[in-house]
Amino acid sequence: MTDLVDNSVGRDLPARLQQFHNLLAEQWEYEMRESPEFATTIGDYRYNDRWSEYSLGHVEENKRDLETWRRRFEDIDTTGFPEQEKLNQALMVRNLRERIENINLKNYEMPVDQFSGLHLQLAQFVHFIPFESTTHYGDYVSRLRQIPALTDALIETLQQGVRDRLMPPRFLLEKTARQCELIADPPGAENLFGQPVAHFPESVPAADRKSLLETVLSSVDNDVRPSYKKLASFIEKDYAPEGRPEPGMWFLPDGDIRYRFAIRRMTTTDMEPEAIHQLGLDEIARIESEQLKVAKTFGFSDLKSLRASLKTNPELIPASGEQILERYRHYIAQMEGQLTKVFERLPNTKLEVRPLEKYREKEAAAAQYYPPTPDGSRPGAILVNTGSYQERSLLTVESTTYHEGIPGHHMQFSIAQTLPGLPPFRQHAHYPAYIEGWALYAESLAKELGFYQDAYSDLGRLSDELLRAVRLVLDTGVHFKRWTRQQMVDFFHEHTSLDELDIQVETDRYIALPAQALAYKIGQLQILKLREYALSKLASNYDLRTFHGQILDSGPLPLDMLETHVRSWISARSLASSGEAG
């Protein structure tokens, strides 16, 4: 009887696999239509003349679609499927359930703050739009003309958030209004939305340029800028005054449930907030003990005096914004020649270093990574915050370069986007604990490769790792333990050497983006744990390049699924080695 069942499954398997592949392709097409901006960022330009739908009515429609997709994927019989196909199905179902849960919590009713939101996404998105033809510019004009409708839909959503008491902190919303004003103020070609017509590429016919310039600038002045001014006025006068008075999520309706969901979403674990808080304290103690050893080599008996000296050390104060950019470029160049020592597969897209947009300088972190398109037509980029450069520090530039660039984000994204055999939803997956955990792991990997030759850069590496441990304490502190903002700032001063600009920005970031800051350390520790496990089990058969391949060559994964994948690889490799020995 068993043989008969197995034979039946075998005969049915090709048809079921084809059905599954067709469903994956159908769902991906749905995602591209639903998220035209995402499609553009990955080089799919079929929907370049439109934006995503942001109305409240569409939220319910989207939820119904997601529930239908979930049922269809759950109904797939994966009996006999190869392991990767089973993983594809499990990941898809998991993702869909999480997205439905997010809608049920109505988190979409808090769509703006000073770090994220439609007002920033539209502005930043200009850098991702292709401008290589008259058609591209025509699509851009179509998008610009739709911004008033997007703004109205956003305001409708914000008003619903007020009614449901789902509100970001008041003081953050005041900053958001100022951002909108900064984006709206410059007229015509001086506005960031007008910049694409400052210089036309040769591929755009000269006969079309005058008309395109006039049309784009007309849309900027008549559609975009008034929309941003309207949004700024609404946020300042009607929305921000209703903002919650406390920084933590605990103040919101069902605040504890919301925070635990955010932890699960950002870390892909079920860790308790209290356990995360204690992990942070333990990691701070460990890293500070290492820092103290470095402090003594500099002639300081304690960390407090060392940190105080860093604030005024002329070696660490940038002479210009350009100097900061050149440091990043230098560290990228020196790392590129060493990658083959620890990696089998290398990124196939270029990496640029550019200054951050000026309208974001006051609220943004020190650096941010933008992924490339899979075909390399748009390179990856590290956007560096050079605003108020004289108040910044060069201490952590080297470690940040490896984190944002190579072997960090740029390597991970570039490889994932072009992995053969994976469906697109996995090539472009985003699991913060995996992505940020890898980038933090990359900082320490650079130490193994012999970098951080400058003692201050090595201290910067430890300082950056310490920052990620501090985040575990501060994030859980404000959203779970009900810390005040001042408590967060005081803890920062006690345990880091960050400049005041970064302390203020980082503090507000953890308030605005609950649990996101937890992803770095939790992800890094999981990768390190798996690496140690692989070494202990494989012994002489262990190879670091192959281990890195196992981490990167299946694309981003939730941490529990990453562990299952790596342990399965270790078991198979151990079994193969035993067979060879026998």
C-alpha positions as CSV (number, residue, x, y, z in Angstrom):
1,M,0.0,0.0,0.0
2,T,2.9,2.4,0.8
3,D,4.4,1.9,-2.6
4,L,1.1,2.6,-4.3
5,V,0.7,5.9,-2.4
6,D,4.3,6.9,-3.1
7,N,3.9,6.2,-6.8
8,S,0.7,8.2,-6.9
9,V,2.4,11.1,-5.2
10,G,5.3,10.8,-7.7
11,R,3.0,10.9,-10.7
12,D,1.1,13.9,-9.3
13,L,4.2,15.8,-8.2
14,P,5.1,17.6,-11.5
15,A,1.6,18.9,-11.9
16,R,1.5,20.2,-8.3
17,L,4.9,21.8,-8.6
18,Q,3.8,23.6,-11.8
19,Q,0.6,24.7,-10.1
20,F,2.7,26.1,-7.3
21,H,5.1,27.9,-9.6
22,N,2.2,29.4,-11.5
23,L,0.7,30.7,-8.2
24,L,4.0,32.2,-7.2
25,A,4.2,34.0,-10.5
26,E,0.6,35.2,-10.3
27,Q,1.1,36.5,-6.8
28,W,4.3,38.4,-7.8
29,E,2.4,40.1,-10.6
30,Y,-0.2,41.2,-8.1
31,E,2.6,42.7,-5.9
32,M,4.0,44.6,-8.8
33,R,0.6,46.1,-9.7
34,E,-0.1,46.9,-6.0
35,S,3.3,48.4,-5.3
36,P,4.4,50.3,-8.4
37,E,7.2,52.1,-6.4
38,F,8.7,48.7,-5.4
39,A,8.5,47.6,-9.0
40,T,10.4,50.6,-10.1
41,T,13.1,50.2,-7.5
42,I,13.9,46.7,-8.7
43,G,13.9,47.7,-12.4
44,D,10.3,46.6,-13.4
45,Y,9.1,49.8,-15.2
46,R,5.7,48.6,-16.4
47,Y,3.9,50.7,-13.8
48,N,6.0,53.8,-13.8
49,D,3.1,56.1,-14.4
50,R,1.3,55.4,-11.1
51,W,1.6,55.1,-7.4
52,S,0.3,52.6,-4.9
53,E,-3.3,53.1,-3.7
54,Y,-3.3,54.7,-0.2
55,S,-7.1,55.2,0.5
56,L,-8.7,53.7,3.5
57,G,-11.1,51.8,1.3
58,H,-8.2,50.1,-0.5
59,V,-6.9,48.8,2.8
60,E,-9.9,46.6,3.2
61,E,-9.7,45.5,-0.4
62,N,-6.0,44.6,0.1
63,K,-6.8,42.6,3.2
64,R,-9.4,40.6,1.3
65,D,-6.8,39.9,-1.4
66,L,-4.2,38.9,1.1
67,E,-6.6,36.5,2.8
68,T,-7.4,34.9,-0.6
69,W,-3.7,34.5,-1.4
70,R,-3.1,33.0,2.0
71,R,-5.9,30.4,1.5
72,R,-4.6,29.5,-2.0
73,F,-1.1,29.0,-0.8
74,E,-2.2,27.0,2.3
75,D,-4.1,24.7,0.0
76,I,-1.0,23.7,-1.9
77,D,-0.1,20.1,-1.1
78,T,3.7,20.1,-0.7
79,T,4.1,16.4,-0.2
80,G,7.2,15.3,-2.1
81,F,8.3,18.9,-2.9
82,P,12.0,19.6,-2.8
83,E,13.1,21.4,0.4
84,Q,13.5,24.8,-1.3
85,E,9.9,24.6,-2.7
86,K,8.6,23.6,0.8
87,L,10.4,26.6,2.1
88,N,9.0,28.9,-0.6
89,Q,5.5,27.8,0.5
90,A,6.1,28.2,4.2
91,L,7.7,31.7,3.8
92,M,4.8,32.9,1.6
93,V,2.2,31.8,4.0
94,R,4.1,33.3,6.9
95,N,4.5,36.6,5.1
96,L,0.8,36.8,4.2
97,R,-0.4,36.0,7.7
98,E,1.9,38.7,9.1
99,R,0.6,41.3,6.7
100,I,-3.0,40.5,7.5
101,E,-2.2,40.8,11.2
102,N,-0.6,44.2,10.7
103,I,-3.8,45.4,9.0
104,N,-5.9,44.0,11.8
105,L,-3.9,46.0,14.3
106,K,-4.5,49.2,12.1
107,N,-0.9,50.1,12.2
108,Y,-1.5,51.7,8.8
109,E,-3.3,54.5,10.6
110,M,0.1,55.8,11.8
111,P,1.8,56.3,8.5
112,V,4.0,59.3,9.0
113,D,6.8,60.4,11.3
114,Q,10.1,62.2,10.8
115,F,11.9,58.9,9.7
116,S,9.4,57.4,7.3
117,G,6.1,58.0,5.6
118,L,4.7,59.0,2.3
119,H,6.0,62.6,2.5
120,L,9.6,61.2,2.6
121,Q,9.0,58.2,0.4
122,L,7.9,60.3,-2.6
123,A,10.8,62.7,-2.3
124,Q,13.5,59.9,-1.9
125,F,11.8,57.9,-4.7
126,V,13.0,60.5,-7.3
127,H,16.4,58.9,-7.0
128,F,15.0,55.5,-8.0
129,I,13.0,56.6,-11.1
130,P,14.7,56.0,-14.5
131,F,15.0,59.1,-16.7
132,E,16.4,57.6,-19.9
133,S,13.7,58.4,-22.4
134,T,10.8,60.7,-23.3
135,T,8.4,58.0,-22.1
136,H,10.2,57.9,-18.7
137,Y,9.7,61.7,-18.3
138,G,6.0,61.3,-19.4
139,D,5.5,58.7,-16.7
140,Y,7.1,60.9,-14.2
141,V,4.7,63.8,-15.0
142,S,1.8,61.4,-14.6
143,R,3.1,60.5,-11.1
144,L,3.6,64.2,-10.2
145,R,0.0,65.0,-11.2
146,Q,-1.3,62.2,-8.9
147,I,0.4,63.6,-5.7
148,P,-2.6,65.8,-4.7
149,A,-4.8,62.8,-4.6
150,L,-2.2,60.8,-2.6
151,T,-2.0,63.7,-0.1
152,D,-5.8,63.8,0.3
153,A,-5.8,60.0,0.9
154,L,-3.0,60.3,3.4
155,I,-4.9,63.1,5.3
156,E,-8.0,60.9,5.4
157,T,-5.9,58.1,7.0
158,L,-4.4,60.4,9.5
159,Q,-7.8,61.7,10.5
160,Q,-8.9,58.1,11.1
161,G,-5.9,57.5,13.3
162,V,-6.9,60.5,15.4
163,R,-10.3,59.0,15.9
164,D,-8.9,55.6,16.9
165,R,-6.2,57.2,19.1
166,L,-3.5,55.6,17.1
167,M,-1.0,58.5,17.1
168,P,2.8,59.0,17.0
169,P,4.3,61.2,19.7
170,R,3.4,64.9,19.3
171,F,7.0,66.2,19.3
172,L,7.9,63.9,16.4
173,L,5.0,65.1,14.3
174,E,6.1,68.7,14.8
175,K,9.4,67.7,13.1
176,T,7.4,66.0,10.3
177,A,5.6,69.2,9.5
178,R,8.9,71.1,9.1
179,Q,10.1,68.4,6.8
180,C,7.1,68.8,4.5
181,E,7.7,72.6,4.5
182,L,11.3,72.1,3.5
183,I,10.4,69.9,0.6
184,A,7.7,72.3,-0.5
185,D,9.6,75.5,-0.4
186,P,12.0,75.5,-3.3
187,P,10.2,76.5,-6.6
188,G,10.5,74.9,-10.0
189,A,13.9,73.5,-10.9
190,E,15.3,74.3,-7.4
191,N,12.8,71.8,-5.9
192,L,14.0,68.2,-5.6
193,F,11.1,67.0,-7.7
194,G,12.3,69.4,-10.5
195,Q,15.9,68.1,-10.5
196,P,15.3,65.4,-13.2
197,V,15.0,68.2,-15.8
198,A,18.2,70.0,-14.7
199,H,20.2,67.8,-17.1
200,F,18.6,65.6,-19.8
201,P,20.5,62.4,-20.9
202,E,21.5,62.1,-24.5
203,S,18.9,59.4,-25.0
204,V,16.1,62.0,-24.7
205,P,15.6,63.8,-28.1
206,A,16.5,67.5,-28.0
207,A,13.2,68.3,-29.6
208,D,11.3,66.9,-26.6
209,R,13.4,68.6,-23.9
210,K,11.8,72.1,-23.8
211,S,8.3,70.7,-23.5
212,L,9.3,68.1,-20.9
213,L,11.0,70.8,-18.8
214,E,8.0,73.1,-18.9
215,T,5.6,70.2,-18.1
216,V,7.6,68.8,-15.2
217,L,8.2,72.3,-13.6
218,S,4.5,73.1,-14.0
219,S,3.5,70.0,-12.2
220,V,6.1,70.7,-9.5
221,D,4.7,74.2,-8.8
222,N,1.0,73.4,-9.4
223,D,0.6,69.9,-8.0
224,V,3.5,68.8,-5.8
225,R,4.4,71.9,-3.8
226,P,0.8,72.9,-3.0
227,S,0.2,69.3,-1.8
228,Y,3.2,69.3,0.5
229,K,2.1,72.7,1.9
230,K,-1.4,71.4,2.5
231,L,0.0,68.3,4.3
232,A,2.4,70.5,6.3
233,S,-0.4,72.8,7.4
234,F,-2.7,69.8,8.3
235,I,0.0,68.1,10.4
236,E,1.0,71.3,12.2
237,K,-2.5,72.6,13.0
238,D,-4.7,69.6,13.1
239,Y,-2.6,66.4,13.5
240,A,0.4,67.1,15.7
241,P,-1.6,68.7,18.5
242,E,-3.5,65.3,18.8
243,G,-0.2,63.3,19.0
244,R,0.3,61.1,22.0
245,P,2.1,62.8,24.9
246,E,4.3,59.7,25.8
247,P,7.1,58.4,23.6
248,G,6.4,54.7,24.2
249,M,4.0,52.3,22.4
250,W,2.6,51.3,25.8
251,F,0.5,54.4,25.7
252,L,-1.5,53.3,22.6
253,P,-4.6,51.1,22.7
254,D,-3.4,47.5,23.0
255,G,0.2,48.9,23.3
256,D,1.7,45.7,24.7
257,I,0.2,43.6,21.9
258,R,1.4,46.1,19.3
259,Y,5.0,46.1,20.7
260,R,5.2,42.3,20.8
261,F,4.0,42.2,17.2
262,A,6.7,44.7,16.3
263,I,9.3,42.6,18.0
264,R,8.2,39.5,16.2
265,R,8.1,41.3,12.9
266,M,11.5,42.9,13.2
267,T,13.4,40.2,14.9
268,T,11.6,37.1,13.5
269,T,11.7,35.7,17.1
270,D,9.2,35.4,20.0
271,M,11.7,36.9,22.4
272,E,10.2,38.5,25.5
273,P,10.8,42.3,25.9
274,E,12.3,41.6,29.4
275,A,14.8,39.0,28.0
276,I,15.8,41.4,25.2
277,H,16.4,44.2,27.7
278,Q,18.6,41.9,29.8
279,L,20.5,40.7,26.8
280,G,21.3,44.3,26.0
281,L,22.6,44.9,29.5
282,D,24.8,41.8,29.3
283,E,26.2,42.7,25.9
284,I,26.9,46.3,27.1
285,A,28.9,44.8,30.0
286,R,30.9,42.5,27.7
287,I,31.7,45.2,25.1
288,E,32.6,47.8,27.6
289,S,35.1,45.5,29.2
290,E,36.8,45.2,25.8
291,Q,36.7,49.0,25.4
292,L,38.3,49.4,28.8
293,K,41.3,47.4,27.6
294,V,41.6,49.8,24.6
295,A,41.2,52.8,26.9
296,K,44.2,51.7,28.9
297,T,46.4,51.4,25.8
298,F,45.5,55.1,25.2
299,G,46.5,55.9,28.8
300,F,43.0,56.3,30.3
301,S,42.0,54.4,33.4
302,D,38.3,54.4,32.7
303,L,35.8,54.7,29.9
304,K,34.4,58.0,31.0
305,S,37.6,59.9,30.6
306,L,38.3,58.2,27.2
307,R,34.9,59.1,25.9
308,A,35.3,62.7,27.0
309,S,38.6,62.9,25.1
310,L,37.0,61.7,21.9
311,K,34.7,64.7,21.8
312,T,37.6,67.2,21.4
313,N,40.2,65.0,19.7
314,P,41.1,67.0,16.5
315,E,42.0,63.7,14.7
316,L,38.3,62.7,14.9
317,I,36.7,66.0,13.8
318,P,36.0,66.2,10.1
319,A,37.5,69.1,8.2
320,S,34.7,69.0,5.6
321,G,31.8,66.9,4.4
322,E,33.9,65.8,1.5
323,Q,36.4,64.4,3.8
324,I,33.8,62.1,5.3
325,L,32.7,60.9,1.9
326,E,36.3,60.2,0.9
327,R,36.9,58.1,4.0
328,Y,33.9,55.9,3.0
329,R,35.3,55.5,-0.6
330,H,38.8,54.6,0.7
331,Y,37.5,51.9,3.0
332,I,35.3,50.4,0.2
333,A,38.3,50.3,-2.1
334,Q,40.5,48.5,0.4
335,M,37.8,45.9,1.2
336,E,37.1,45.1,-2.4
337,G,40.5,43.4,-2.8
338,Q,40.0,41.1,0.2
339,L,36.5,39.7,-0.4
340,T,37.6,36.5,-2.2
341,K,39.4,35.4,1.0
342,V,36.0,34.8,2.8
343,F,33.4,34.7,0.0
344,E,32.7,32.4,-2.9
345,R,30.2,34.7,-4.5
346,L,30.8,38.4,-5.0
347,P,28.4,41.3,-5.7
348,N,28.1,42.1,-9.4
349,T,26.8,45.7,-9.1
350,K,28.7,48.9,-8.4
351,L,28.6,50.8,-5.1
352,E,28.6,54.6,-4.9
353,V,29.0,57.0,-2.0
354,R,26.9,60.2,-2.1
355,P,25.8,62.9,0.4
356,L,22.4,62.5,1.9
357,E,19.6,64.8,0.8
358,K,19.7,68.1,2.6
359,Y,16.0,68.1,3.6
360,R,16.7,64.9,5.7
361,E,20.0,65.9,7.3
362,K,18.6,67.0,10.7
363,E,16.5,63.8,11.3
364,A,18.6,61.1,9.5
365,A,21.2,58.8,10.8
366,A,24.9,59.0,9.9
367,A,24.5,56.8,6.8
368,Q,21.9,54.8,4.8
369,Y,22.1,52.2,2.1
370,Y,20.1,52.2,-1.2
371,P,20.0,48.9,-3.0
372,P,20.8,48.6,-6.8
373,T,18.6,47.2,-9.5
374,P,19.3,43.5,-10.2
375,D,20.6,44.3,-13.7
376,G,23.0,47.0,-12.3
377,S,21.6,49.8,-14.3
378,R,21.2,51.7,-11.1
379,P,24.2,51.1,-8.7
380,G,23.9,50.6,-4.9
381,A,24.6,53.7,-2.9
382,I,25.7,54.7,0.6
383,L,24.0,58.0,1.4
384,V,26.2,59.8,4.0
385,N,24.9,62.5,6.3
386,T,27.4,65.4,5.9
387,G,25.2,68.0,7.5
388,S,26.8,70.0,10.4
389,Y,30.0,68.0,9.6
390,Q,32.0,69.9,12.2
391,E,29.8,68.5,14.9
392,R,30.3,64.9,13.7
393,S,33.0,62.3,14.4
394,L,35.2,60.1,12.1
395,L,35.4,57.5,14.9
396,T,32.9,55.0,13.4
397,V,33.2,55.8,9.7
398,E,35.3,52.6,8.9
399,S,32.9,50.2,10.7
400,T,29.9,52.0,9.1
401,T,31.4,51.6,5.7
402,Y,31.6,47.8,6.1
403,H,28.1,47.7,7.5
404,E,26.4,49.8,4.8
405,G,28.6,48.8,1.9
406,I,30.8,45.7,1.6
407,P,30.7,43.1,3.0
408,G,27.5,44.3,4.6
409,H,24.3,45.5,3.0
410,H,25.6,46.0,-0.6
411,M,27.0,42.4,-0.8
412,Q,23.9,40.9,0.8
413,F,21.4,42.8,-1.4
414,S,23.4,42.4,-4.6
415,I,23.7,38.6,-4.1
416,A,20.1,38.1,-3.1
417,Q,18.7,39.9,-6.1
418,T,20.4,37.7,-8.6
419,L,20.2,34.3,-6.9
420,P,19.3,31.7,-9.5
421,G,16.4,29.3,-8.8
422,L,14.7,31.5,-6.2
423,P,11.4,33.1,-6.8
424,P,11.4,37.0,-6.9
425,F,9.6,37.3,-3.5
426,R,12.6,35.6,-1.9
427,Q,15.3,37.5,-3.9
428,H,13.8,40.8,-2.7
429,A,12.6,39.7,0.8
430,H,13.2,42.0,3.7
431,Y,13.7,40.4,7.2
432,P,15.3,43.1,9.4
433,A,17.0,40.7,11.8
434,Y,18.7,38.9,8.9
435,I,19.6,42.0,6.9
436,E,20.8,44.1,9.8
437,G,22.3,41.1,11.6
438,W,24.4,40.3,8.6
439,A,25.6,43.9,8.3
440,L,26.6,44.1,11.9
441,Y,28.4,40.7,11.5
442,A,30.2,42.2,8.5
443,E,31.7,44.9,10.8
444,S,33.4,42.3,12.9
445,L,34.4,40.2,9.9
446,A,36.4,43.1,8.6
447,K,38.5,42.8,11.8
448,E,39.3,39.2,11.0
449,L,40.4,40.4,7.6
450,G,43.0,42.6,9.2
451,F,41.3,46.0,8.9
452,Y,40.8,48.7,11.6
453,Q,44.6,49.2,11.6
454,D,44.0,52.7,13.1
455,A,43.5,52.3,16.9
456,Y,40.7,54.8,16.8
457,S,38.9,53.0,14.0
458,D,39.0,49.8,16.1
459,L,37.6,51.7,19.0
460,G,34.9,52.9,16.6
461,R,34.1,49.3,15.7
462,L,33.6,48.5,19.4
463,S,31.6,51.7,19.8
464,D,29.3,50.7,16.9
465,E,28.7,47.2,18.4
466,L,28.1,48.8,21.8
467,L,25.5,51.1,20.2
468,R,23.6,48.0,18.9
469,A,23.6,46.6,22.4
470,V,22.4,49.9,23.9
471,R,19.6,49.8,21.4
472,L,18.2,46.6,23.0
473,V,18.0,48.4,26.3
474,L,16.6,51.7,25.0
475,D,14.0,50.3,22.7
476,T,12.5,48.0,25.3
477,G,13.1,50.7,27.9
478,V,10.8,53.2,26.1
479,H,8.2,50.9,24.7
480,F,8.0,48.3,27.4
481,K,9.4,49.7,30.6
482,R,7.9,53.2,30.1
483,W,11.1,55.1,30.1
484,T,11.0,58.8,29.3
485,R,12.9,60.3,26.4
486,Q,15.3,62.0,28.9
487,Q,16.1,58.6,30.5
488,M,17.0,57.3,27.0
489,V,19.3,60.3,26.4
490,D,20.9,59.9,29.8
491,F,21.6,56.2,29.2
492,F,23.2,57.1,25.8
493,H,25.5,59.6,27.5
494,E,26.5,57.0,30.2
495,H,27.3,54.2,27.8
496,T,28.4,55.7,24.4
497,S,30.7,58.3,22.9
498,L,28.2,59.3,20.2
499,D,28.1,63.0,19.3
500,E,25.1,64.9,20.5
501,L,23.6,65.2,17.0
502,D,23.5,61.4,16.7
503,I,22.3,60.8,20.2
504,Q,19.2,63.0,19.6
505,V,18.5,61.4,16.2
506,E,19.0,57.9,17.4
507,T,16.7,58.5,20.4
508,D,13.9,59.8,18.2
509,R,14.5,56.9,15.8
510,Y,13.8,54.2,18.5
511,I,10.6,56.1,19.5
512,A,9.4,56.4,15.9
513,L,10.3,52.9,14.7
514,P,9.5,50.4,17.5
515,A,11.6,47.2,17.6
516,Q,13.5,48.0,14.4
517,A,16.6,48.8,16.4
518,L,16.5,45.3,18.0
519,A,17.1,43.6,14.7
520,Y,20.9,44.3,14.5
521,K,22.2,42.6,17.7
522,I,19.7,39.8,17.7
523,G,20.5,38.9,14.1
524,Q,24.3,39.2,14.5
525,L,24.3,37.0,17.6
526,Q,22.3,34.3,15.7
527,I,24.7,34.3,12.8
528,L,27.7,34.1,15.2
529,K,25.9,31.2,17.1
530,L,25.4,29.3,13.8
531,R,29.0,29.9,12.8
532,E,30.3,28.5,16.1
533,Y,28.0,25.5,15.8
534,A,29.2,24.8,12.2
535,L,32.9,25.0,13.4
536,S,32.2,22.6,16.3
537,K,30.4,20.1,14.2
538,L,32.4,20.2,11.0
539,A,35.9,20.7,12.6
540,S,38.5,20.1,9.8
541,N,35.7,20.1,7.2
542,Y,34.6,23.6,8.2
543,D,35.3,26.3,5.6
544,L,34.3,30.0,6.3
545,R,33.7,30.8,2.6
546,T,31.3,27.9,2.4
547,F,29.6,28.9,5.6
548,H,29.1,32.4,4.3
549,G,27.6,30.9,1.2
550,Q,25.0,29.1,3.3
551,I,24.0,32.3,5.0
552,L,23.8,34.4,1.8
553,D,22.9,32.0,-1.0
554,S,19.3,31.3,0.1
555,G,18.4,35.0,0.3
556,P,17.0,36.7,3.4
557,L,15.3,34.4,5.9
558,P,13.6,34.6,9.2
559,L,16.1,33.7,11.9
560,D,14.4,30.4,12.9
561,M,14.3,29.3,9.3
562,L,17.9,30.4,8.8
563,E,18.9,28.2,11.7
564,T,17.0,25.2,10.3
565,H,18.6,25.7,6.9
566,V,22.2,26.0,8.3
567,R,21.7,23.0,10.7
568,S,20.4,20.9,7.8
569,W,23.4,21.8,5.7
570,I,25.8,20.9,8.6
571,S,24.1,17.5,9.0
572,A,24.3,16.8,5.3
573,R,28.0,17.9,5.2
574,S,28.8,15.8,8.3
575,L,27.0,12.7,6.8
576,A,28.9,13.2,3.5
577,S,32.2,13.4,5.3
578,S,31.4,10.3,7.3
579,G,30.6,8.4,4.1
580,E,33.9,9.5,2.5
581,A,35.8,8.5,5.6
582,G,34.1,5.1,5.6
